[in-house]
Amino acid sequence: MTTMTTLPWSRPLTHHDLQAMPDDGHRYELVDGTLVVTPAPSNRHQGAVGKLHLLLAAKCPHELAVRLAPFEVRLADDTVVQPDLIVTRRSDLTDRNLPVAPLLAVEVLSPSTRLFDLNLKNARYEEAGCASYWVFDPIGLELVVWQLRDGRYDEELRLTGEASGTVSAPYEMQVCPVELID
């Protein structure tokens, strides 16, 4: 990545502008042309991401792939996000990014990203046609699973603590929030 010294004035940012951001350990994302910068995740957050990755990878069929952040997902030219985890068709991946909506986007909540993940990202994934969206709260031990139906997210499952349930998409698996903590 080249280092950007100044941001462009009087226009929304694009994927091209994002490529010039520094590789400094922050997570740079674009939503509707607005730059969003978040700090590196916490130990608890990364532990949950690791457990979710193991769960998803263990059941993943060969034609699909599980990827961890930082990995760029281009929902639009002015909306480039880095979900904590994605599941997508292998055929949709490029060496650099995922240029289409994933089959599943997973966000692990942090205090600094909670509202962003639950509201704005939820709306953008829905708008882009991401079939499934999961949000896991590692502090409250709650997993919420939404499925896209008729262009809108419908809450399919909400699990807390030791409650366990079956998720149907992108492939069937059992989940239990307490088992997602490292």
Residue pairs with C-beta under 8 A, 6 or more apart in sequence:
1 19
1 20
1 21
1 22
1 23
2 19
2 20
3 20
3 21
3 22
4 17
4 20
4 21
4 22
7 13
7 17
7 35
8 17
11 33
12 32
12 33
12 34
12 78
13 30
13 33
13 34
13 35
13 78
14 30
14 33
14 77
14 78
15 30
15 74
15 77
15 78
15 80
17 30
18 28
18 30
18 35
18 72
18 80
21 28
21 35
25 40
26 37
26 38
26 39
26 40
27 37
27 38
27 39
27 40
27 69
27 70
27 82
28 35
28 36
28 37
29 35
29 36
29 37
29 38
29 80
29 81
29 82
30 36
30 78
30 79
30 80
30 81
31 79
31 81
31 120
31 121
31 124
32 78
32 79
32 124
33 78
33 79
36 116
38 110
38 112
38 113
38 116
39 112
41 49
41 84
41 108
41 110
42 110
44 138
44 139
44 181
44 182
45 84
45 108
45 110
45 138
46 182
47 138
47 181
47 182
48 108
48 136
48 138
48 180
48 181
48 182
49 68
49 69
49 84
49 85
49 108
50 182
51 179
51 180
51 181
51 182
52 84
52 85
52 106
52 108
52 136
52 180
53 66
53 68
53 85
55 173
55 175
55 180
56 66
56 85
56 87
56 104
56 106
56 173
57 66
58 173
59 171
59 172
59 173
60 66
60 87
60 171
61 171
62 90
63 89
63 90
63 91
64 87
64 88
64 89
64 90
64 103
64 170
64 171
65 87
65 88
65 89
65 90
65 93
66 85
66 86
66 87
67 85
67 86
67 88
67 93
67 98
68 84
68 85
69 82
69 83
69 84
69 85
70 82
71 82
71 86
71 97
71 98
72 80
72 81
72 82
72 96
72 97
72 98
73 80
73 81
73 82
73 83
73 86
73 97
73 98
73 101
73 102
73 105
74 80
74 97
74 98
74 99
74 100
75 81
75 101
75 124
75 125
75 127
75 128
75 130
76 128
79 124
79 128
80 97
81 105
81 121
81 124
83 102
83 105
83 106
83 107
83 121
84 106
84 107
84 108
85 104
85 105
85 106
86 98
86 102
86 103
86 104
86 105
86 106
87 102
87 103
87 104
87 132
87 170
88 98
88 100
88 102
88 103
88 104
89 103
92 98
92 99
92 100
92 102
101 125
101 128
101 129
101 130
101 131
102 130
103 130
103 131
103 132
103 169
103 170
104 130
104 131
104 132
104 133
104 134
104 169
104 170
105 121
105 125
105 130
105 132
105 133
105 134
106 133
106 134
106 135
106 136
107 113
107 117
107 121
107 133
107 134
107 135
107 136
108 135
108 136
108 137
108 138
109 117
109 118
109 135
109 136
109 137
109 138
109 139
117 135
118 135
122 133
122 135
122 146
122 153
125 133
125 153
126 133
126 146
126 148
126 151
126 152
126 153
129 148
129 151
130 148
131 147
131 148
131 169
131 170
132 145
132 146
132 147
132 148
132 169
132 170
133 145
133 146
133 148
133 153
134 143
134 144
134 145
134 146
134 167
135 143
135 144
136 142
136 143
136 144
136 177
136 180
137 143
138 180
138 181
140 160
141 160
141 161
141 177
141 178
141 180
141 181
142 158
142 159
142 160
142 177
143 157
143 158
143 159
143 160
143 175
143 177
143 180
144 155
144 157
144 158
145 155
145 156
145 157
145 158
145 167
146 153
146 154
146 155
146 156
147 153
147 154
147 156
147 168
147 169
148 154
156 167
156 168
157 165
157 167
157 175
159 165
159 175
159 176
159 177
160 177
161 177
161 178
162 176
162 177
162 178
163 176
163 177
164 174
164 175
164 176
165 174
165 175
165 176
166 172
166 173
166 174
166 175
167 173
167 174
167 175
